[in-house]
Amino acid sequence: MEVKGVWAEPESFISVFRCTTQKYAETLLKKGEIKFSTPSSWVKYAFEKGEGRGDKVEGTMATFHMFDIERVNELNQKYKAYSDLVRMPIDQRVYLKRSRDMELPCFCFYILKQSMFDSPKEEGKHKLTATIPSSYFRDFVDNLNPQEVEKLDQKDKPAVIIIHNYKEFEQRIINALMALGLNREEIIITRVSYIDFNQYDEYGWWDFGQRPPMELAIKHNRFENQSEARIIINTDDERIKQILIKPIEIGSLEDIATVSNTYLYEGMSVEITADLELLD
């Protein structure tokens, strides 16, 4: 029987990666050292060193052209309840953000989705291949070429940590965070959606309509190659936020992860063997 070339669950993912430095990859593998960052730090990085690891429009709730008076009034009125609303001008546009959400601790990782593999048209065992684009790895080192990377200190050279058992990895993080005093509902684990902010041209506008802090799960499609999922710590507890400024340890990951100390400048090809069957 011929099978339609469509995955039943295209958004489910097979594996998880994190691009990092060799020094951090070692501590992540041996100690389970998890480093949280904040959206505001990614914005700062983008302004100082360029976009890739950084993103100027991170955490956008709505955006409009600064001379679109109708939209200025409409969106300012809609979001006026947020006393911490920030209006960030970039070029001729304004990006509305919440300063509170921009300081929430976040941990990001790459998810390898089923949809990245071509779905065979026949049942049975198949070898399937997907490619993680070179831009994902280059973004992390600010687009340095291999010769420039080779000049870096060994500890600062790029590495990739591959998580083979994501569910166990996620549970260990949740356990460690709850041990700090967080409630489970304060730990948001979500995938990032990617949208072309510019599809309605220079004078277009967007209102993402997300209930805060879920605006942190929307990014410009320029970053779609990062295929990101995030852990967002949605808390106002300053004690916990202060703790998360420094890495936390969730225990060795050597039983569920491996490290590749390689700069994958040309991208990475992933091959899996799958036994497929038709679903009605």
PyMOL commands that set and color helices and strands:
alter all, ss='L'
color gray80, all
select helices_A, chain A and resi 22-31+39-49+69-78+99-102+114-116+134-140+146-150+154-156+166-179+184-186+214-217+221-226+238-243
alter helices_A, ss='H'
color red, helices_A
select strands_A, chain A and resi 13-21+33-34+62-65+85-90+93-98+106-113+124-132+158-163+187-191+193-195+206-207+218-220+228-233+248-249+257-260+268-276
alter strands_A, ss='S'
color yellow, strands_A
deselect
rebuild
show_as cartoon
